[in-house]
Amino acid sequence: MRGLLISCAMSAAILAGHANAQAPREVVANDTIELRAEQARTFAFDEPVTKFTLSSEGVAQVFPETDRTFTVRALAQGRVLMTAYAPDGRIVHRSNIVVGPSEGFVKIYGDSKGKDFVGFYCSNNGCARADPDKVPYTASVQQTRQRSKSDNDSPRDDDR
Protein backbone atom coordinates (compact mmCIF):
# COMPACT_ATOMS: atom_id res chain seq x y z
CA MET A 1 0.00 0.00 0.00
CA ARG A 2 2.81 2.34 0.90
CA GLY A 3 4.51 1.68 -2.47
CA LEU A 4 1.25 2.50 -4.28
CA LEU A 5 1.01 5.86 -2.48
CA ILE A 6 4.61 6.72 -3.27
CA SER A 7 4.20 5.84 -6.95
CA CYS A 8 0.97 7.90 -7.16
CA ALA A 9 2.70 10.86 -5.55
CA MET A 10 5.63 10.58 -7.96
CA SER A 11 3.27 10.33 -10.95
CA ALA A 12 1.36 13.41 -9.79
CA ALA A 13 4.62 15.33 -9.37
CA ILE A 14 5.77 14.35 -12.86
CA LEU A 15 2.45 15.33 -14.41
CA ALA A 16 2.42 18.65 -12.54
CA GLY A 17 5.95 19.33 -13.78
CA HIS A 18 4.86 18.77 -17.39
CA ALA A 19 1.83 21.04 -16.94
CA ASN A 20 4.01 23.87 -15.60
CA ALA A 21 6.56 23.49 -18.40
CA GLN A 22 4.17 24.69 -21.12
CA ALA A 23 5.14 27.93 -22.80
CA PRO A 24 2.80 30.87 -22.20
CA ARG A 25 0.38 31.86 -24.95
CA GLU A 26 0.83 35.35 -26.37
CA VAL A 27 -2.12 37.68 -25.89
CA VAL A 28 -2.78 39.43 -29.19
CA ALA A 29 -5.01 42.36 -30.04
CA ASN A 30 -7.86 42.28 -32.54
CA ASP A 31 -6.89 45.65 -34.05
CA THR A 32 -4.82 48.80 -33.60
CA ILE A 33 -6.06 52.27 -32.69
CA GLU A 34 -3.64 54.98 -33.81
CA LEU A 35 -3.74 58.40 -32.15
CA ARG A 36 -1.56 61.47 -31.83
CA ALA A 37 -0.67 62.84 -28.41
CA GLU A 38 -3.54 64.90 -26.97
CA GLN A 39 -6.04 63.45 -29.49
CA ALA A 40 -9.28 61.73 -28.47
CA ARG A 41 -11.47 59.32 -30.45
CA THR A 42 -14.79 57.65 -29.58
CA PHE A 43 -15.67 54.02 -30.36
CA ALA A 44 -18.72 51.76 -29.92
CA PHE A 45 -19.23 48.06 -29.15
CA ASP A 46 -22.10 45.79 -30.15
CA GLU A 47 -22.47 44.54 -26.57
CA PRO A 48 -22.19 46.10 -23.09
CA VAL A 49 -18.74 46.66 -21.56
CA THR A 50 -18.26 47.31 -17.85
CA LYS A 51 -14.48 47.39 -17.42
CA PHE A 52 -11.37 48.46 -19.36
CA THR A 53 -7.75 47.67 -18.52
CA LEU A 54 -4.56 49.12 -20.02
CA SER A 55 -1.22 47.30 -19.99
CA SER A 56 0.63 50.42 -18.73
CA GLU A 57 -0.17 53.88 -17.43
CA GLY A 58 0.62 57.31 -18.82
CA VAL A 59 0.13 56.61 -22.54
CA ALA A 60 -3.68 56.69 -22.87
CA GLN A 61 -6.88 56.90 -20.83
CA VAL A 62 -10.22 55.21 -21.52
CA PHE A 63 -13.47 56.95 -20.53
CA PRO A 64 -16.74 55.01 -20.79
CA GLU A 65 -19.51 57.21 -22.23
CA THR A 66 -22.27 54.57 -22.04
CA ASP A 67 -22.17 50.80 -21.55
CA ARG A 68 -21.41 50.40 -25.28
CA THR A 69 -19.51 53.63 -26.15
CA PHE A 70 -16.08 54.73 -24.91
CA THR A 71 -13.54 57.45 -25.63
CA VAL A 72 -9.78 56.91 -25.81
CA ARG A 73 -7.64 59.95 -25.00
CA ALA A 74 -3.95 59.87 -25.92
CA LEU A 75 -1.61 61.30 -23.29
CA ALA A 76 1.95 60.65 -24.48
CA GLN A 77 3.88 58.70 -27.09
CA GLY A 78 3.90 54.94 -26.59
CA ARG A 79 1.99 51.68 -27.02
CA VAL A 80 -0.46 49.93 -24.70
CA LEU A 81 -2.79 46.95 -24.88
CA MET A 82 -6.42 47.81 -24.01
CA THR A 83 -8.78 45.01 -22.93
CA ALA A 84 -12.56 45.46 -22.66
CA TYR A 85 -14.61 43.16 -20.39
CA ALA A 86 -18.32 42.25 -20.44
CA PRO A 87 -20.41 42.34 -17.22
CA ASP A 88 -19.79 38.60 -16.71
CA GLY A 89 -15.97 39.11 -16.89
CA ARG A 90 -15.62 37.72 -20.41
CA ILE A 91 -13.20 39.53 -22.74
CA VAL A 92 -15.15 41.44 -25.38
CA HIS A 93 -12.28 43.03 -27.32
CA ARG A 94 -8.54 43.74 -27.28
CA SER A 95 -6.87 46.62 -29.12
CA ASN A 96 -3.35 47.95 -29.35
CA ILE A 97 -3.32 51.70 -28.79
CA VAL A 98 -0.40 53.40 -30.53
CA VAL A 99 0.18 57.05 -29.66
CA GLY A 100 2.47 59.08 -31.92
CA PRO A 101 3.76 62.61 -31.40
CA SER A 102 1.34 65.52 -31.57
CA GLU A 103 0.85 67.28 -34.91
CA GLY A 104 4.46 67.78 -35.96
CA PHE A 105 8.03 67.99 -34.87
CA VAL A 106 9.73 71.33 -35.57
CA LYS A 107 13.48 71.86 -35.37
CA ILE A 108 14.93 75.33 -34.82
CA TYR A 109 18.59 75.48 -35.82
CA GLY A 110 21.34 77.91 -34.84
CA ASP A 111 21.77 77.30 -31.12
CA SER A 112 24.63 79.33 -29.69
CA LYS A 113 25.15 76.75 -26.91
CA GLY A 114 26.58 74.13 -29.26
CA LYS A 115 23.45 72.07 -29.93
CA ASP A 116 22.48 71.58 -33.54
CA PHE A 117 18.80 72.35 -32.94
CA VAL A 118 16.05 72.73 -30.38
CA GLY A 119 12.98 70.53 -30.96
CA PHE A 120 9.30 71.39 -30.48
CA TYR A 121 6.07 69.43 -30.98
CA CYS A 122 3.57 71.79 -32.61
CA SER A 123 -0.18 71.66 -33.20
CA ASN A 124 -2.93 74.16 -33.99
CA ASN A 125 -2.94 75.11 -30.30
CA GLY A 126 0.75 76.03 -30.12
CA CYS A 127 4.13 74.39 -29.54
CA ALA A 128 5.70 72.55 -26.62
CA ARG A 129 9.35 71.68 -26.10
CA ALA A 130 10.27 68.17 -27.21
CA ASP A 131 12.64 67.92 -24.25
CA PRO A 132 10.63 69.59 -21.44
CA ASP A 133 13.11 68.46 -18.76
CA LYS A 134 15.77 70.78 -20.12
CA VAL A 135 15.75 74.36 -18.93
CA PRO A 136 14.82 76.74 -21.75
CA TYR A 137 17.24 79.50 -22.52
CA THR A 138 16.89 82.83 -24.25
CA ALA A 139 18.78 83.36 -27.46
CA SER A 140 19.23 86.74 -29.00
CA VAL A 141 17.86 87.01 -32.50
CA GLN A 142 18.91 89.83 -34.76
CA GLN A 143 16.88 90.53 -37.84
CA THR A 144 18.26 92.75 -40.55
CA ARG A 145 16.64 93.94 -43.74
CA GLN A 146 18.74 93.94 -46.82
CA ARG A 147 18.04 96.93 -49.03
CA SER A 148 17.48 96.28 -52.69
CA LYS A 149 18.54 98.53 -55.56
CA SER A 150 14.99 99.85 -55.91
CA ASP A 151 15.08 100.93 -52.23
CA ASN A 152 18.13 103.07 -52.95
CA ASP A 153 16.50 104.79 -55.97
CA SER A 154 13.22 105.82 -54.39
CA PRO A 155 12.79 107.75 -51.15
CA ARG A 156 11.25 105.87 -48.23
CA ASP A 157 8.37 107.22 -46.16
CA ASP A 158 10.64 108.04 -43.22
CA ASP A 159 13.16 109.85 -45.52
CA ARG A 160 10.57 112.45 -46.64
Summary of the structure (lengths in Angstrom):
residues: 160
radius of gyration: 30.4
end to end distance: 122.2
largest distance: 122.2
contacts: 333
relative contact order: 0.14
helix: 17%
strand: 38%
